[in-house]
Every structure is written in C-alpha cells, then in structure tokens.
C-alpha cells in the first residue's frame, strides 16, 4: 500500500467514525420530536400564515 492510499484509507475511516457520532447526536432527540408533532406541535412562524387553512 502506498503512503497516499494509506492516508486516504485513514482519512476515510476518520470521516466515517465522525459521521457515526454526528448521526447519534442528530437522532438522539427524535423520540421527543415525534411526540411534539403528534401533540400538534408547530414550528412555523405565525406571521407566515403557513399553518392556516384558506
């Protein structure tokens, strides 16, 4: 294996591990988010009028 391909493999591994950790952090609150929206939670700005029926 050349130095370049070894470096690329190491960078790939570091990136993969980093994405795994970021995904854990990103999805850690999804259960709360589901409950929020099921309980009719709303994240729209009222002044936008996007949640109103016409």
Secondary structure as GFF3:
##gff-version 3
##sequence-region A 1 54
A	DSSP	alpha_helix	3	27	.	.	.	ID=ss1
A	DSSP	alpha_helix	30	38	.	.	.	ID=ss2
A	DSSP	three_ten_helix	46	48	.	.	.	ID=ss3
###
